[in-house]
Amino acid sequence: MPTLYRCAHDPDPANCDVALVGVPHSSGNGTTWRDQHLGPRSMRDISMAYQRLHLGWRFDPWNACRIRDVGDVPILNTLVNDIAVKEIEEFFRRFDEHGVRPVSFGGDHSISLAILRAIAGPDSRYGGPAAIVHFDAHYDTYDDFPNWYGAGDSAGHWASKSVHERHVDATRSVQIGIRGHDVWMDPGKTSRELDYRIVTKDEFDDDLGIEGSIALIRERVGDMPVYISFDLDALDTTIAPAVSNPEPGEEGLTMKEAIRIIQGMRGMDVIGADVVELMPSVDSPNSMTAQNATRIGFELVCLIADGLSNER
């Protein structure tokens, strides 16, 4: 049976250091395509052929620590987003209790709020908020809307709600890859008010580049625990067409740019990560988006496994 990166399946968090988790959830972002809940299934199908070594780092993550596929979150209320988000949160609390670092595959972006509620903030084992590095074409801090067409804990609110609830310290966090037009004139207002450091794709292209972005992230986050959330629409639509909210017409990040930035966070205290918004039902015939999501996920796994191995 296919598992994430062909890892052994073990649902017990006591038996792993890094938990690979499927989160088949799509009711937090129903404004466009609605099949994000099929993402984990596609990721297992594609990634099972990608249990590889990190040649750039001369590193074998699979033997550096215990990496297991713990299965999918059992979501009973799949069509009722705000209840489903609570079910996801409860599932992830087990990882906080056992000191396990999750790498999750969604699912729409509302899953990040549930995960952060479980593993960061005053009630977590860290005892305080985490920083986040948020790759996305969109801010996801849309507090001007009280809900997202009925979903309160939505894909459009998670990045602000996690700050309001003290799971994330925006003053130490970065949103990178923001691009495209929007439905109102100042979509980044809440992010600025919360004091996120916003790196638009224009600033990335015209000023910072890969090395400047890495330096900014490392300075901004410092030694704080950091969570990485990667929305696949941060990538250019030519290489990631199967995403929930595509932003065509303006170039997104290339795979090289995204990978080098992730690799540039080596040595930081990464407490978890997610890859979200994959839409396999509209992917290209060769599953291009899922293949690129697999590579992004591999880099995140290596980043966390490398940090854990260096702690020992």
Secondary structure as the mmCIF struct_conf table of DSSP 4:
data_model
#
loop_
_struct_conf.conf_type_id
_struct_conf.id
_struct_conf.beg_label_comp_id
_struct_conf.beg_label_asym_id
_struct_conf.beg_label_seq_id
_struct_conf.end_label_comp_id
_struct_conf.end_label_asym_id
_struct_conf.end_label_seq_id
HELX_RH_3T_P HELX_RH_3T_P1 LEU A 4 ARG A 6
HELX_LH_PP_P HELX_LH_PP_P1 CYS A 7 ALA A 8
STRN STRN1 HIS A 9 HIS A 9
HELX_RH_3T_P HELX_RH_3T_P2 PRO A 13 ASN A 15
BEND BEND1 ASP A 17 ASP A 17
STRN STRN2 VAL A 18 VAL A 23
TURN_TY1_P TURN_TY1_P1 SER A 27 GLY A 28
BEND BEND2 THR A 31 THR A 32
HELX_RH_3T_P HELX_RH_3T_P3 GLN A 36 LEU A 38
HELX_RH_AL_P HELX_RH_AL_P1 GLY A 39 SER A 47
TURN_TY1_P TURN_TY1_P2 MET A 48 ALA A 49
STRN STRN3 HIS A 54 HIS A 54
TURN_TY1_P TURN_TY1_P3 LEU A 55 ARG A 58
STRN STRN4 PHE A 59 PHE A 59
HELX_RH_AL_P HELX_RH_AL_P2 PRO A 61 ALA A 64
BEND BEND3 CYS A 65 CYS A 65
STRN STRN5 ILE A 67 ASP A 72
BEND BEND4 LEU A 76 LEU A 76
TURN_TY1_P TURN_TY1_P4 THR A 78 LEU A 79
HELX_RH_AL_P HELX_RH_AL_P3 ASN A 81 HIS A 98
TURN_TY1_P TURN_TY1_P5 GLY A 99 GLY A 99
HELX_LH_PP_P HELX_LH_PP_P2 VAL A 100 VAL A 100
STRN STRN6 ARG A 101 GLY A 106
BEND BEND5 GLY A 107 ASP A 108
TURN_TY1_P TURN_TY1_P6 HIS A 109 SER A 110
HELX_RH_AL_P HELX_RH_AL_P4 ILE A 111 ILE A 119
BEND BEND6 ALA A 120 ALA A 120
STRN STRN7 GLY A 121 GLY A 121
TURN_TY1_P TURN_TY1_P7 PRO A 122 ASP A 123
BEND BEND7 SER A 124 SER A 124
TURN_TY1_P TURN_TY1_P8 ARG A 125 TYR A 126
STRN STRN8 GLY A 128 GLY A 128
STRN STRN9 ALA A 130 ALA A 130
STRN STRN10 ALA A 131 PHE A 135
BEND BEND8 ALA A 137 HIS A 138
TURN_TY1_P TURN_TY1_P9 ASP A 143 ASP A 144
BEND BEND9 PHE A 145 ASN A 147
STRN STRN11 TRP A 148 TRP A 148
TURN_TY1_P TURN_TY1_P10 TYR A 149 GLY A 150
STRN STRN12 ALA A 151 ALA A 151
BEND BEND10 GLY A 152 ASP A 153
TURN_TY1_P TURN_TY1_P11 ALA A 155 HIS A 157
HELX_RH_AL_P HELX_RH_AL_P5 TRP A 158 HIS A 164
TURN_TY1_P TURN_TY1_P12 GLU A 165 ARG A 166
BEND BEND11 HIS A 167 HIS A 167
STRN STRN13 VAL A 168 VAL A 168
HELX_RH_3T_P HELX_RH_3T_P4 ALA A 170 ARG A 172
STRN STRN14 VAL A 174 ILE A 178
BEND BEND12 GLY A 180 GLY A 180
BEND BEND13 VAL A 183 MET A 185
TURN_TY1_P TURN_TY1_P13 PRO A 187 GLY A 188
HELX_RH_AL_P HELX_RH_AL_P6 LYS A 189 LEU A 194
TURN_TY1_P TURN_TY1_P14 ASP A 195 ASP A 195
STRN STRN15 ARG A 197 THR A 200
HELX_RH_AL_P HELX_RH_AL_P7 LYS A 201 GLU A 203
HELX_RH_PI_P HELX_RH_PI_P1 PHE A 204 LEU A 208
HELX_RH_AL_P HELX_RH_AL_P8 GLY A 209 VAL A 221
TURN_TY1_P TURN_TY1_P15 GLY A 222 ASP A 223
BEND BEND14 MET A 224 MET A 224
STRN STRN16 VAL A 226 ASP A 231
HELX_RH_3T_P HELX_RH_3T_P5 LEU A 232 ALA A 234
STRN STRN17 LEU A 235 LEU A 235
TURN_TY1_P TURN_TY1_P16 THR A 237 ILE A 239
STRN STRN18 VAL A 243 VAL A 243
BEND BEND15 SER A 244 ASN A 245
TURN_TY1_P TURN_TY1_P17 PRO A 248 GLY A 249
BEND BEND16 GLU A 250 GLU A 250
STRN STRN19 LEU A 253 LEU A 253
HELX_RH_AL_P HELX_RH_AL_P9 MET A 255 GLN A 263
TURN_TY1_P TURN_TY1_P18 GLY A 264 GLY A 267
BEND BEND17 MET A 268 MET A 268
STRN STRN20 VAL A 270 VAL A 276
STRN STRN21 LEU A 278 LEU A 278
HELX_RH_3T_P HELX_RH_3T_P6 PRO A 280 VAL A 282
TURN_TY1_P TURN_TY1_P19 PRO A 285 ASN A 286
HELX_RH_AL_P HELX_RH_AL_P10 MET A 288 GLU A 311
#
